[in-house]
């Protein structure tokens, strides 16, 4: 399954001037771990550390084998507001759908979250995080994916159903029952 999930990171334009550096992180790198689970589910975790001073835009791309829904969170926190480790999110999107960003502690903690985003099989899906780092920023996140089951039965299911109708029809035909009508008085 790992060959079905490709993770890359690249710089892009967002909210003004953004650095033009591009780094690629393959699946299984220190920055992203994806694990397939039961029933076609996936769970993943990612992180970015050491963000230099200035605006940044990080794009994670991935491809999954089935259509489904994805959810996730991206977080950052700092001990001293506006210190060199402080980082602010401008936006977090997945396939163009904006996550809700909440700030607590006067802006020391930021959380971006989004739920039930449609993920298309075989298509390059994108998670984009933009923001501002004060010199040594870091953030991390986790994502989950659940496939949407198909409403169309598989051929084997159709065959079993048709065979079942045949057996019921045969049983009804073999059994001869006398029908009696009662008369009203």
C-alpha positions in Angstrom: 0.0 0.0 0.0 2.9 2.3 0.6 3.5 2.5 -3.1 0.0 3.9 -3.4 0.7 6.8 -1.1 3.2 9.4 -2.3 4.1 12.2 0.0 5.9 15.3 -1.2 6.6 18.7 0.3 7.0 21.8 -1.9 6.9 25.6 -1.6 4.0 27.5 -3.1 2.6 31.0 -3.1 0.3 31.9 -0.3 -0.6 35.3 1.3 2.2 37.2 -0.2 5.9 36.4 -0.5 6.8 32.7 0.4 10.1 31.0 0.3 10.9 29.1 -2.9 12.6 26.1 -1.2 11.2 22.6 -2.0 11.9 19.4 -0.1 10.5 16.0 -0.9 9.6 13.5 1.9 8.9 10.0 0.8 6.5 7.8 2.8 8.2 6.4 5.9 10.4 9.5 6.3 10.9 11.3 9.6 8.3 13.8 8.5 5.4 11.5 7.6 4.3 8.0 8.6 1.2 6.4 7.0 -0.2 3.1 8.2 -2.9 1.0 6.4 -5.5 -0.5 8.7 -8.5 -2.8 8.7 -11.2 -2.2 6.1 -9.1 0.0 3.9 -8.5 2.7 6.5 -5.3 4.7 6.8 -3.9 6.7 9.6 -0.9 9.0 9.4 1.2 11.5 11.3 3.5 14.2 10.0 5.7 17.0 11.3 7.8 19.8 10.1 10.6 21.3 12.3 13.1 24.1 12.0 11.1 26.4 9.9 13.2 29.5 9.1 12.1 33.1 9.7 9.4 34.2 7.3 6.3 33.0 5.5 6.1 29.3 4.6 3.8 27.1 2.6 4.1 23.3 2.9 2.2 20.9 0.6 1.7 17.2 1.4 0.4 15.2 -1.6 -1.0 11.7 -1.4 -2.9 9.2 -3.5 -5.2 6.5 -2.0 -6.6 3.3 -3.6 -10.3 4.0 -2.8 -12.7 6.9 -2.5 -13.5 7.9 1.0 -13.5 10.6 3.7 -10.5 12.1 5.4 -10.2 14.1 8.7 -7.3 15.6 10.5 -5.7 18.2 12.8 -2.5 20.3 12.6 -1.2 21.8 15.8 1.6 24.1 17.1 2.4 25.5 20.5 5.1 27.7 22.1 6.2 28.5 25.6 6.9 32.2 25.0 4.6 34.1 22.6 6.5 35.8 19.8 9.7 33.9 20.6 11.9 32.4 17.9 10.0 29.1 18.2 6.6 30.8 17.7 4.6 30.0 14.6 1.3 31.2 13.3 -1.0 29.4 10.8 -2.5 31.5 8.0 -4.5 28.6 6.5 -4.7 24.8 6.4 -6.6 23.2 3.5 -7.2 19.7 2.2 -8.3 19.5 -1.4 -9.1 23.2 -1.2 -11.5 22.8 1.8 -10.4 25.1 4.6 -9.8 23.8 8.1 -11.1 25.7 11.1 -8.2 27.4 13.0 -8.5 28.1 16.7 -6.1 29.9 18.9 -5.9 29.6 22.7 -3.6 31.0 25.4 -3.4 34.3 23.6 -2.1 32.6 20.4 0.4 30.3 22.1 -1.5 27.2 20.9 -3.0 26.9 17.5 -5.1 24.0 16.2 -6.5 23.6 12.7 -9.0 20.8 12.1 -11.2 19.5 9.3 -13.6 16.5 9.2 -15.1 14.4 6.5 -13.3 15.8 3.4 -14.0 13.9 0.2 -10.8 12.0 -0.9 -10.8 10.8 -4.5 -9.1 7.4 -5.4 -6.2 7.6 -7.8 -6.1 11.4 -7.7 -3.3 13.5 -6.3 -4.9 14.9 -3.1 -3.3 17.9 -1.3 -2.9 19.1 2.3 -1.5 22.6 2.3 -0.3 24.4 5.5 0.7 28.1 5.3 1.8 30.4 8.0 4.6 32.5 9.5 7.6 31.3 11.4 9.6 33.6 13.7 12.9 31.6 13.1 12.7 28.1 14.4 9.0 27.1 14.1 7.5 23.6 14.2 4.1 21.9 13.7 2.7 18.5 13.6 -0.5 16.7 12.7 -2.4 13.6 12.2 -4.8 12.4 9.5 -7.3 9.5 9.1 -9.0 8.1 6.1 -12.1 5.8 5.9 -13.1 4.4 2.5 -16.7 4.8 1.4 -18.3 1.4 0.7 -19.8 0.9 -2.7 -23.6 0.5 -2.9 -23.3 -1.9 -5.9 -22.9 -5.5 -5.0 -20.0 -7.5 -6.3 -20.7 -10.2 -9.0 -20.4 -13.0 -6.5 -23.2 -11.4 -4.4 -25.4 -11.1 -7.5 -24.8 -14.8 -8.3 -25.7 -15.9 -4.7 -28.9 -13.8 -4.8 -30.0 -15.2 -8.1 -29.3 -18.7 -7.0 -31.3 -18.1 -3.8 -34.3 -16.9 -5.9 -34.0 -20.1 -8.0 -34.0 -22.3 -4.9 -37.0 -20.6 -3.4 -38.9 -20.8 -6.7 -38.1 -24.5 -7.1 -39.2 -25.2 -3.5 -42.5 -23.4 -4.1 -43.1 -25.2 -7.3 -42.5 -28.7 -5.8 -44.9 -28.1 -2.9 -48.5 -28.4 -4.1 -50.9 -27.0 -1.7 -54.7 -27.1 -1.9 -56.2 -23.7 -1.6 -59.5 -23.5 0.3 -61.9 -20.7 0.3 -64.3 -20.1 3.1 -67.8 -18.9 2.4 -69.4 -16.1 4.3 -72.7 -17.0 6.0 
